[in-house]
């Protein structure tokens, strides 16, 4: 296929990039990474790349992400470090010799298998595999500021006890038994160095959660990556887990990342901080910071004076106690030591802070009234001392992914323990069961139930956090700046004009056309639709641990609400490729709000709506009341075709892993073939059955992605096998009842089983199928018979009866919708 909207891409001399949100970020504490496309033949694996910022040269690290069939680079990944000084408002990347960073990343492995990441002054130690300590130490300038990091899960054996539902006839004194809860720790089984500098280091750890002995069997397999950038004093962490428990008895009650911080300062020089969500005002971005000392000396009957109160409030070391007013210093030991702190965001709309004195469980929690409550916390905090330093922490998408908590214990002891709860133990336990115990069917609702029954096994979820080390307590403004960074993570992108010139992801698109009134009207409608969906996320509060990133499928005009409780019409789960729509809209417009919605949606769809392991491995659950839904398990939901824009624009390694998981669908679809409730089952000896679209196009898109990422031609051969089979069918892409054909997972052959013209073909090319085929035909240029079959399908889908008879000898209805 050579007919394209845009001319053949040409190799750019240099690629200009700018910050997604326009202005430069206020910091780049963990560096950033981005991907760039290259025309065929423009660069190969030996081509070096250099970067120049608005203020000078910028060290850059490069790696291949995808290849053209001739082995030249199709996409490259790039990383820059934490030094923003030369970047300014953007970068220019071009072939050339990169500069070395002044504080490069090194990643080394000891004889015992322990791994160390370092930038010189900042270091991270990982112990040998096999234990439950994930990070042994985090150090800054020779001082160990954090240690003994662990992954924590609380699992209970039943739903939360419903104390409000006791039978009215129950006798007084009846005891409602609570569930039993087990604490589990993540034990890592493997550690691998994925990148070793000089600008970016990446370490990957995999394992499972364990009780370490008797109790619950090991489960919840996890992957956790650690990212360190040149010059950085912060560590980025991305954790992903898969639910492989029993939905009837494995209720997750808490999931978090825990670490310890040595505490050596005097109590009145130790500090805790929590940060509110940044809000834009006439004076700019202004997050509020809640901060107190472990022993507070303000508000007393006796005045400690401004010389003491000012530094304590600001997080600075106070003067020597001998200089304090004696009527204050003499009674210091009588003041409470506030040792425990908790910020709980149990919904997207409310958080509260509490603290407790050092009596542990013997003392009550005290709500921090006033400034200790609010709507949305940033998920940023700090624990440490004015002289000894400490750790600032950030849990990304904090309120969007509620229920979450930040918990600090023992700040009044020698070692404080901080837990960043990605799922708060103070919230109801996760209930993974289906929303009803009976089937509702496809008649009045649109729920495909039974064979299989709804089951969450194999779905997953990620969370991201960052640990910042400080030699002294950071200022309130510094923490506020960190909150801004973690609220809108800095991202470098290019222009819509550049992306369009490279014919990305099918290439039949261009930047908005405002050249005439009709075109302007169409573009306004597109923009209005984007505005509507982005606004609906917040207006309808499409938030929550499992929900964030998704939108609803269909609206109920009577109730004036989305059909959240109607089978088949609730969560969208990427129906009609919502995620691809958002990514293509970003590429066309460059809108930051569209990018961030697409980012969150791809995270959700690639994790929650996709079974990564188990019976349905490689398939996803289609639109339904719960994300893992009903019996409709389809390859299209998990298709790599829909995840590629996210992966290539951001270089995200986790999405790369999850796209590989989609390859399992080749075999799984043999068992859970999508038309098993419509047609009699295929013979046991095979072949299986699928639809050319959206099933084969989803599988072929997975192979295409794996082929370009590895340059392994076995994946191309699976695509061309199917192309030749389709080209050989008498009715081409109109073959089969609703495009259903036989399928051999081992050989990738498709088999014509007849039935053409007996069903709707309107699903054949949606869910990214059309975009994928156009790109595939641009790359695979030696299958002219398939090209002809594609052209026939495009020409005749809306064709007249006479045109269909002329081509195929018969007429038939193409489908329920007119396609453009």
C-alpha positions in Angstrom: 0.0 0.0 0.0 1.7 3.2 -1.1 -1.3 5.6 -1.3 -0.9 7.8 1.7 -2.3 11.1 3.0 1.2 12.3 3.6 4.3 11.9 1.4 7.0 9.3 2.1 8.8 10.3 5.3 12.2 11.9 5.0 15.0 11.6 7.5 15.0 14.8 9.6 18.3 16.4 10.2 17.2 17.0 13.8 14.1 16.5 15.8 12.8 19.3 18.0 11.1 18.5 21.3 9.3 20.6 23.8 7.7 20.0 27.2 4.2 18.5 27.0 2.7 21.2 29.3 4.5 24.1 27.5 6.7 25.7 30.2 9.7 23.8 31.6 9.0 21.9 34.8 10.2 23.2 38.1 12.5 20.2 38.4 13.4 16.9 36.8 14.3 14.9 39.9 14.1 11.5 38.2 15.0 12.4 34.7 12.7 11.7 31.8 12.5 9.4 28.8 10.8 9.7 25.4 10.7 7.9 22.1 11.3 9.1 18.6 10.4 7.6 15.2 12.8 7.4 12.2 12.1 6.8 8.5 13.3 3.5 7.0 17.0 3.5 6.5 17.7 6.7 8.3 19.6 5.2 11.3 20.8 1.8 12.5 22.0 0.4 15.8 25.4 1.9 15.4 24.1 5.5 14.9 24.9 7.7 18.0 22.5 10.4 19.0 23.2 13.7 20.7 21.0 16.3 22.4 21.1 20.0 22.6 18.9 22.1 24.9 18.0 25.7 24.6 21.0 26.5 26.9 23.6 24.0 25.8 24.4 20.4 25.2 22.5 17.8 27.2 23.8 14.2 28.0 21.5 11.6 26.5 21.2 7.8 26.5 19.7 6.0 23.5 18.5 2.5 22.9 16.6 0.7 20.1 12.8 0.2 20.5 11.7 -1.0 17.1 13.2 -1.9 13.7 12.3 -1.7 10.0 12.5 -5.0 8.1 15.9 -4.0 6.8 17.2 -3.7 10.3 17.3 0.1 10.4 15.8 1.8 13.4 12.1 2.6 13.4 11.8 3.9 17.0 14.5 4.9 19.5 14.2 5.4 23.2 16.1 8.3 24.8 16.7 9.4 28.4 18.0 12.6 29.9 19.1 13.1 33.5 18.0 15.3 36.3 19.9 18.4 35.3 17.5 20.9 33.7 19.9 23.8 33.4 20.8 23.3 29.7 17.4 21.8 28.7 15.3 25.0 29.1 12.2 24.9 27.0 13.1 21.8 25.0 15.6 19.6 23.2 16.9 19.0 19.8 18.0 15.4 19.1 20.1 14.5 16.1 22.8 11.9 15.0 26.0 12.8 16.8 28.3 11.9 19.7 26.5 12.4 23.1 28.1 14.3 26.0 28.8 12.3 29.2 27.0 13.4 32.3 29.0 14.9 35.2 27.3 12.5 37.7 26.8 9.3 35.6 24.8 6.3 36.6 26.6 3.1 37.3 25.0 -0.3 38.0 27.1 -3.1 39.3 26.7 -6.7 40.5 28.7 -8.1 43.4 30.0 -11.6 43.7 27.0 -12.5 46.0 24.5 -11.2 43.4 23.8 -8.0 45.2 23.3 -5.0 42.9 24.2 -1.4 43.4 23.0 1.7 41.5 24.9 4.9 42.0 25.4 8.4 40.7 28.4 9.0 43.0 26.8 10.9 45.9 23.5 8.9 45.7 23.4 5.1 46.0 20.9 2.3 46.1 21.7 -1.2 47.3 19.7 -4.3 46.4 20.4 -7.5 48.3 20.8 -10.9 46.5 17.6 -12.5 45.3 15.6 -14.8 47.6 14.6 -12.5 50.5 11.9 -10.1 51.4 14.1 -7.0 51.7 13.8 -5.3 48.3 16.2 -2.4 48.9 18.8 -2.8 51.6 20.0 0.8 51.7 19.5 4.2 50.2 22.4 6.6 50.8 23.3 10.2 50.1 26.8 11.6 50.5 27.8 8.6 52.6 24.9 8.8 55.0 22.3 6.0 54.9 18.9 7.7 55.0 16.6 4.8 54.2 16.9 1.0 54.5 15.0 -2.3 54.6 12.4 -1.5 51.9 9.7 -4.2 51.6 6.5 -4.9 49.7 3.6 -5.4 52.1 0.2 -7.0 51.4 -2.6 -7.7 53.8 -5.0 -10.5 52.7 -8.1 -11.6 54.5 -10.1 -14.7 54.0 -13.6 -13.2 53.8 -15.4 -10.0 52.9 -15.4 -7.3 55.6 -17.8 -8.1 58.3 -21.1 -6.3 57.8 -21.8 -5.1 61.3 -24.8 -3.1 60.2 -26.6 -6.1 58.8 -27.2 -8.2 61.9 -30.6 -9.9 61.8 -33.3 -8.0 63.7 -34.1 -11.2 65.4 -30.6 -11.8 66.6 -30.3 -12.1 70.3 -28.5 -9.4 72.3 -24.9 -10.3 72.7 -24.6 -12.0 69.3 -21.0 -11.7 68.0 -20.3 -10.8 64.4 -17.0 -12.5 63.6 -14.4 -10.4 61.7 -12.4 -11.9 58.9 -8.9 -13.3 59.5 -6.1 -11.1 58.0 -2.6 -12.3 57.1 0.4 -10.0 56.5 2.5 -11.0 53.5 5.8 -9.7 52.1 7.1 -9.6 48.6 9.9 -12.1 48.2 11.9 -11.5 45.0 13.1 -14.4 43.0 15.0 -12.7 40.2 16.9 -9.4 39.7 18.0 -8.2 36.3 19.9 -5.1 35.1 18.0 -3.7 32.1 20.0 -0.5 31.7 23.3 0.4 33.3 23.9 4.1 32.4 25.5 6.5 31.9 22.3 8.6 31.9 19.8 6.1 33.1 19.9 2.9 35.1 17.0 0.4 35.3 16.8 -2.6 37.6 14.0 -5.1 37.4 12.9 -7.4 40.2 10.2 -10.2 40.0 8.7 -12.4 42.7 5.6 -13.2 44.7 4.1 -12.3 48.0 4.6 -14.8 50.8 3.9 -15.4 54.5 7.3 -16.9 54.8 6.0 -20.1 56.3 2.6 -21.5 57.3 -0.4 -19.7 56.1 -1.5 -18.5 52.7 0.4 -20.0 49.7 2.6 -17.6 47.8 0.6 -15.6 45.3 0.2 -12.1 43.7 3.2 -12.3 41.3 4.8 -8.9 41.0 7.3 -7.0 38.8 9.0 -3.9 40.2 11.4 -1.6 38.4 13.8 1.0 39.8 14.9 3.9 37.8 17.9 6.1 38.5 18.9 9.2 36.4 22.3 10.9 36.1 22.8 13.5 38.7 19.6 12.4 40.6 19.1 12.1 44.3 15.8 10.3 43.9 14.7 6.8 42.9 11.6 6.2 40.8 9.8 2.9 41.5 7.1 1.2 39.4 5.3 -1.8 40.9 2.9 -4.1 39.1 1.1 -7.1 40.5 -1.2 -9.8 39.1 -4.2 -11.0 41.1 -4.1 -14.8 41.0 -6.1 -15.6 44.1 -9.5 -17.1 44.8 -12.2 -14.3 44.5 -14.3 -16.1 47.2 -11.6 -16.0 49.9 -8.7 -13.8 48.9 -9.7 -10.2 49.8 -6.7 -7.8 49.6 -6.9 -5.5 52.6 -3.8 -3.5 52.0 -1.0 -3.2 49.4 2.0 -1.0 50.0 5.7 -0.1 49.9 7.5 0.1 53.3 10.9 1.4 54.3 12.7 2.6 57.4 14.5 5.9 58.1 17.1 6.3 60.9 16.1 9.2 63.2 19.0 10.9 65.1 17.9 14.5 65.6 16.4 15.8 68.9 12.7 15.4 68.9 12.0 19.1 68.3 14.2 19.0 65.2 12.5 16.0 63.6 9.8 16.8 61.1 6.9 15.3 59.2 5.3 16.9 56.1 2.3 16.2 53.9 1.5 18.1 50.8 -1.9 19.1 49.3 -2.7 18.9 45.6 -1.4 21.8 43.6 -4.1 24.3 42.6 -3.8 26.9 39.9 -4.7 30.4 41.0 -3.9 34.0 39.9 -0.5 33.7 41.5 0.3 30.3 39.9 0.6 26.8 41.3 0.4 26.8 45.1 0.2 23.5 46.9 -0.4 23.7 50.7 2.1 22.0 53.0 1.1 20.5 56.4 4.1 20.2 58.6 5.0 19.7 62.2 7.8 18.7 64.5 7.7 15.5 66.4 7.8 17.6 69.6 5.9 20.8 69.0 7.1 23.9 71.0 4.6 26.4 69.6 1.2 27.2 71.1 2.5 26.6 74.7 1.7 28.7 77.8 5.3 29.9 77.7 6.8 31.6 74.6 9.7 29.8 73.1 10.4 33.0 71.1 10.7 33.5 67.4 14.4 32.4 67.5 13.1 28.8 68.2 9.6 28.8 66.7 10.6 30.2 63.3 13.3 27.5 62.5 11.1 24.7 63.9 8.2 25.8 61.6 10.5 26.1 58.6 12.2 22.7 59.2 15.5 24.2 60.1 17.7 23.3 63.1 16.7 25.2 66.2 19.4 26.9 68.4 21.0 25.0 71.2 18.6 24.3 74.0 20.8 26.2 76.4 19.9 29.4 74.6 16.1 28.9 74.9 14.0 30.6 77.6 14.5 28.5 80.7 10.8 28.4 81.4 10.4 26.4 78.2 13.6 24.3 78.1 13.1 23.1 81.7 9.7 21.5 80.8 10.6 20.1 77.3 10.4 16.5 78.6 6.8 17.0 79.7 5.6 17.7 76.1 4.2 14.9 74.0 6.2 13.2 71.4 4.1 12.7 68.3 5.5 9.5 66.9 2.9 8.2 64.5 1.2 10.0 61.5 -1.3 9.0 58.9 -2.7 10.7 55.9 -5.8 8.8 54.5 -7.3 9.5 51.1 -10.1 7.0 51.2 -12.0 8.6 48.3 -11.1 11.0 45.5 -12.9 13.8 47.4 -11.6 13.8 50.9 -8.4 13.3 52.9 -7.6 13.7 56.6 -4.4 13.7 58.7 -4.1 12.1 62.1 -1.3 11.7 64.6 -0.6 9.7 67.7 1.7 10.1 70.7 4.5 7.6 71.4 2.4 5.3 73.5 1.8 3.2 70.4 -1.5 1.3 70.5 -2.2 2.5 74.0 -2.9 6.1 72.8 -5.7 7.3 70.6 -5.3 8.9 67.2 -5.8 12.7 67.2 -7.3 14.2 64.1 -5.4 17.2 62.8 -8.3 19.5 62.5 -8.2 22.5 60.2 -5.3 22.2 57.8 -5.2 18.5 58.3 -8.3 17.9 56.2 -9.0 18.6 52.6 -10.2 17.3 49.3 -7.3 15.9 47.4 -3.8 15.3 48.8 -0.8 15.2 46.4 0.6 11.9 47.9 3.8 13.7 48.8 5.4 13.7 52.3 8.6 13.7 54.3 10.0 12.2 57.4 13.4 13.1 58.8 15.5 15.6 60.8 16.9 19.1 60.4 20.5 17.9 60.8 20.3 14.2 60.0 18.2 14.5 56.8 15.5 12.1 55.7 13.3 10.9 52.9 10.6 12.7 50.9 8.2 10.4 49.2 5.6 10.7 46.5 2.9 8.2 45.5 1.7 9.1 42.0 -2.0 9.5 41.1 -2.6 9.6 44.8 -6.2 10.7 45.0 -7.1 9.4 41.6 -6.2 5.9 42.7 -7.9 6.1 46.1 -8.2 4.5 48.6 -4.6 5.3 49.5 -2.7 6.2 52.7 0.7 7.6 53.8 1.7 6.1 57.1 4.6 7.0 59.4 5.3 5.0 62.6 8.0 5.4 65.2 9.2 8.9 64.2 9.8 9.4 68.0 12.2 6.4 68.1 15.6 5.6 66.5 14.0 4.3 63.3 10.8 5.6 61.6 8.9 3.2 59.4 7.0 4.7 56.5 4.4 2.8 54.4 3.1 4.2 51.1 -0.2 2.4 50.9 -1.3 2.1 47.2 -4.4 0.4 48.6 -5.1 1.6 52.1 -5.8 -1.0 54.8 -8.3 1.5 56.3 -10.6 1.0 53.3 -12.9 -1.9 52.8 -11.1 -5.0 51.5 -11.0 -5.4 47.8 -14.0 -7.5 46.8 -13.2 -9.2 43.4 -16.4 -11.1 43.2 -19.0 -10.4 40.5 -21.7 -7.9 41.3 -24.5 -10.6 41.3 -24.8 -14.3 41.8 -27.2 -14.9 38.9 -26.9 -14.3 35.2 -28.6 -11.5 33.4 -28.0 -12.5 29.8 -28.0 -10.7 26.4 -31.7 -10.0 26.1 -32.6 -6.9 28.3 -29.0 -6.3 29.3 -25.9 -6.9 27.1 -24.2 -9.2 29.5 -22.5 -12.4 28.2 -22.6 -14.7 31.2 -21.7 -18.3 31.9 -19.0 -20.4 30.2 -16.9 -18.9 31.6 -18.3 -17.2 34.7 -16.8 -13.9 35.6 -13.3 -14.3 37.2 -10.6 -11.8 38.0 -7.7 -14.2 37.8 -4.9 -12.8 35.8 -5.8 -9.1 35.9 -3.2 -6.7 37.3 -2.6 -3.1 38.5 0.5 -0.9 38.9 1.4 2.0 41.1 4.3 4.3 41.0 6.3 6.1 43.7 9.5 8.1 44.1 11.9 8.3 47.1 13.9 11.6 47.4 16.8 11.8 49.8 17.7 15.1 51.6 20.6 15.8 53.8 18.5 18.2 55.8 14.7 18.8 56.1 13.7 20.4 52.8 11.8 23.7 52.7 8.1 23.7 52.3 8.6 25.3 48.9 10.8 22.4 47.8 8.2 19.9 48.8 5.5 22.0 47.1 7.6 21.9 43.9 8.0 18.1 44.2 4.2 17.9 44.4 3.9 19.8 41.1 6.4 17.4 39.4 4.5 14.4 40.6 1.1 15.8 39.7 2.1 16.5 36.1 5.1 14.2 35.4 7.4 16.0 33.0 7.4 14.6 29.4 9.2 15.6 26.3 7.2 15.4 23.0 7.5 16.6 19.4 5.0 18.6 17.3 1.9 17.3 15.6 3.4 18.4 12.3 6.5 16.2 12.9 4.5 13.2 14.0 2.2 13.6 10.9 5.2 13.8 8.6 6.4 10.4 9.8 3.1 8.6 8.9 2.8 7.1 12.3 0.4 4.2 13.2 -1.1 3.8 9.7 -0.3 7.3 8.4 -3.8 8.2 7.1 -4.2 11.3 9.3 -3.0 14.8 9.4 -3.0 17.9 11.7 -6.3 19.7 12.1 -7.5 21.4 8.9 -9.1 24.8 9.5 -8.9 25.9 5.8 -12.6 26.1 5.3 -15.8 26.3 7.3 -16.8 22.6 6.9 -13.4 21.4 8.0 -13.4 23.9 10.9 -16.8 22.6 12.0 -15.6 19.0 12.0 -12.5 19.9 14.0 -14.6 21.8 16.6 -16.8 18.7 17.0 -13.8 16.6 17.5 -12.4 19.1 20.1 -15.8 19.3 21.8 -15.9 15.5 22.2 -12.5 15.4 23.7 -13.4 18.2 26.1 -16.6 16.4 27.1 -14.9 13.1 27.9 -12.0 14.7 29.8 -14.5 16.7 31.9 -16.6 13.6 32.5 -13.8 11.9 34.3 -13.8 14.5 37.1 -17.5 15.3 37.0 -18.5 11.7 37.3 -15.5 10.8 39.5 -14.2 8.0 37.4 -11.6 7.3 40.0 -10.5 4.5 42.2 -7.8 1.8 42.5 -9.3 -0.4 39.8 -11.3 2.3 37.9 -8.9 5.2 37.2 -8.2 5.6 33.5 -11.5 4.1 32.3 -14.7 5.8 31.2 -18.2 4.6 31.0 -19.7 3.1 27.9 -23.4 4.2 27.5 -25.6 6.9 29.0 -29.0 6.5 30.7 -31.1 9.4 29.5 -33.8 8.8 32.1 -31.6 8.6 35.2 -29.2 11.2 33.7 -26.3 9.0 34.6 -24.0 6.5 33.0 -25.3 2.9 33.0 -22.9 1.9 35.8 -25.2 -1.1 36.8 -26.3 -2.5 33.5 -24.4 -5.5 32.1 -22.5 -4.7 28.9 -23.1 -1.0 29.2 -21.0 0.2 32.2 -17.2 0.5 32.1 -16.0 1.0 28.5 -12.9 -1.2 28.6 -11.6 0.4 25.4 -14.8 -0.4 23.3 -14.3 0.8 19.8 -10.7 1.6 20.7 -11.2 4.7 22.9 -7.5 4.6 23.8 -6.4 4.7 20.2 -8.8 7.6 19.5 -7.2 9.6 22.4 -3.6 8.8 21.2 -4.3 9.8 17.6 -6.0 12.9 18.9 -2.9 13.8 20.9 -0.7 13.2 17.9 -2.9 15.5 15.8 -3.3 18.3 18.3 -0.5 18.1 20.8 -3.0 18.6 23.7 -1.5 17.9 27.1 -4.8 17.0 28.6 -5.5 14.5 25.9 -2.1 12.9 26.4 -2.6 12.5 30.1 -6.0 11.0 29.7 -4.7 8.6 27.1 -1.8 7.8 29.4 -4.1 6.9 32.3 -6.4 4.9 30.1 -3.7 2.8 28.5 -2.3 2.1 32.0 -5.8 0.9 33.0 -6.7 -1.1 29.8 -3.3 -2.8 29.6 -3.4 -3.8 33.3 -7.0 -4.2 34.6 -9.0 -5.1 31.6 -6.4 -7.7 30.4 -5.8 -11.2 31.8 -2.1 -11.6 31.9 -2.0 -15.2 33.3 -4.4 -18.0 34.0 -7.3 -19.4 32.0 -7.9 -16.3 29.9 -4.2 -15.3 29.4 -3.8 -12.9 26.6 -7.5 -12.0 26.4 -9.4 -9.0 27.9 -12.8 -8.5 29.3 -15.1 -6.4 27.2 -17.3 -3.5 28.5 -19.2 -4.5 31.7 -20.2 -3.6 35.2 -16.9 -4.9 36.6 -13.8 -4.5 34.6 -13.0 -8.2 34.4 -16.6 -8.5 33.4 -18.6 -11.4 32.0 -17.9 -14.3 29.7 -16.9 -12.2 26.7 -13.2 -12.5 26.6 -11.6 -11.1 23.5 -8.2 -10.6 22.0 -9.0 -7.0 20.9 -9.2 -5.7 24.4 -5.6 -6.7 25.0 -4.3 -5.9 21.5 -0.8 -4.5 21.3 -1.9 -2.3 18.5 -3.7 -0.1 20.9 -0.8 0.1 23.4 2.0 1.0 20.9 1.5 4.8 21.0 2.0 4.8 24.7 5.0 2.5 24.6 6.8 4.3 21.8 6.2 7.9 23.0 7.2 7.2 26.6 9.5 4.1 26.4 7.5 2.6 29.2 9.0 -0.9 30.0 6.0 -2.2 31.9 3.7 -1.6 28.9 6.4 -3.4 26.9 6.0 -6.4 29.2 2.2 -6.4 29.0 2.3 -6.3 25.2 4.3 -9.5 25.3 1.6 -11.0 27.5 -0.9 -10.5 24.7 0.9 -13.1 22.5 -0.7 -15.8 24.7 -4.0 -15.1 23.0 -2.9 -17.2 20.0 -3.6 -20.4 22.1 -6.1 -19.1 24.6 -8.6 -18.1 21.8 -8.7 -21.8 20.8 -10.4 -22.5 24.1 -12.4 -19.3 24.5 -13.3 -18.7 20.9 -15.4 -15.6 20.6 -18.3 -17.1 18.7 -18.7 -20.2 20.9 -22.2 -19.2 21.9 -23.3 -18.4 18.4 -22.1 -21.4 16.4 -21.7 -25.1 17.3 -18.3 -25.9 18.7 -15.5 -26.6 16.2 -14.3 -30.3 16.0 -12.0 -31.3 18.8 -9.2 -32.0 16.3 -9.5 -28.4 15.0 -9.3 -26.0 13.6 -10.5 -23.4 16.1 -12.5 -20.4 15.1 -12.2 -16.7 15.2 -13.2 -13.6 13.2 -10.9 -12.0 10.7 -11.7 -8.8 12.5 -11.4 -7.9 15.3 -9.8 -11.2 16.3 -7.2 -12.0 13.7 -6.3 -8.3 13.3 -5.7 -8.2 17.0 -3.5 -11.3 17.0 -1.7 -10.1 13.9 -1.1 -6.7 15.5 0.5 -8.4 18.4 2.8 -10.3 16.1 3.6 -7.1 14.1 4.6 -5.3 17.4 6.8 -8.2 18.5 8.4 -8.4 15.0 9.3 -4.7 14.9 10.5 -4.8 18.5 12.8 -7.8 17.9 13.3 -8.0 14.2 12.5 -11.7 14.5 10.9 -12.7 11.2 8.9 -15.6 12.6 6.3 -13.0 13.7 6.2 -11.5 10.2 5.7 -15.0 8.8 2.6 -15.5 11.0 1.1 -12.3 9.5 1.9 -13.1 5.9 0.4 -16.7 6.4 -2.9 -15.1 7.3 -2.7 -12.5 4.6 -2.2 -15.2 1.9 -5.0 -17.2 3.3 -7.4 -14.3 3.2 -6.2 -13.3 -0.3 -7.0 -16.9 -1.4 -10.6 -16.9 0.0 -13.2 -16.3 -2.7 -14.8 -13.6 -0.7 -11.6 -12.1 0.8 -12.3 -10.1 3.9 -16.0 -10.8 3.6 -15.4 -14.5 4.2 -17.3 -16.3 6.8 -20.5 -15.7 8.8 -19.7 -12.4 10.4 -16.1 -12.9 9.1 -15.7 -16.1 11.2 -13.1 -18.5 9.8 -11.1 -21.5 11.1 -7.9 -20.9 13.0 -4.8 -23.0 13.6 -2.8 -21.5 16.4 0.3 -23.6 15.7 0.6 -22.7 12.0 -1.3 -19.3 12.0 -3.3 -20.5 9.0 -6.9 -19.4 8.5 -9.5 -21.7 7.0 -12.5 -20.8 4.9 -15.5 -22.6 6.5 -18.1 -20.9 4.3 -21.1 -18.8 5.5 -20.1 -15.6 3.7 -22.7 -12.9 3.5 -24.6 -14.3 6.4 -23.7 -11.8 9.1 -22.6 -8.3 9.9 -19.0 -7.3 9.1 -19.1 -3.9 10.9 -16.7 -5.1 13.6 -14.1 -6.3 11.2 -12.0 -3.2 10.9 -12.6 -1.3 14.2 -10.7 -1.7 17.4 -7.6 -0.5 15.5 -7.8 -3.2 12.8 -8.0 -0.8 9.9 -5.1 1.3 11.2 -3.0 -1.8 11.8 -3.6 -3.2 8.3 -2.7 0.0 6.6 0.6 0.2 8.5 1.3 -3.5 7.9 0.7 -3.2 4.2 3.1 -0.2 4.1 5.8 -2.4 5.7 5.0 -5.8 4.1 5.1 -4.7 0.5 5.2 -8.1 -1.2 1.6 -9.4 -0.7 -0.2 -7.7 -3.6 -3.1 -10.2 -3.5 -3.9 -9.2 0.1 -3.6 -5.5 -0.9 -6.3 -6.2 -3.5 -8.5 -8.0 -1.0 -8.2 -5.0 1.3 -9.1 -2.5 -1.5 -12.1 -4.7 -2.4 -13.3 -4.6 1.2 -12.9 -0.8 1.5 -14.6 -0.3 -1.9 -17.5 -2.7 -1.4 -18.4 -2.4 2.2 -20.7 0.5 1.3 -21.0 -0.7 -2.3 -24.2 -1.3 -4.2 -25.7 -4.7 -4.8 -24.6 -4.5 -8.4 -21.0 -3.8 -7.5 -20.9 -6.8 -5.1 -22.5 -9.1 -7.6 -19.9 -8.0 -10.2 -17.0 -8.8 -7.9 -18.3 -11.8 -6.0 -21.2 -13.1 -7.9 -23.6 -12.4 -5.1 -24.8 -9.6 -3.0 -24.9 -9.4 0.8 -25.4 -7.0 3.7 -22.1 -5.7 4.9 -23.1 -4.7 8.4 -25.1 -2.5 10.7 -23.1 0.7 10.2 -21.9 2.7 7.2 -18.1 3.0 7.4 -16.1 5.8 6.0 
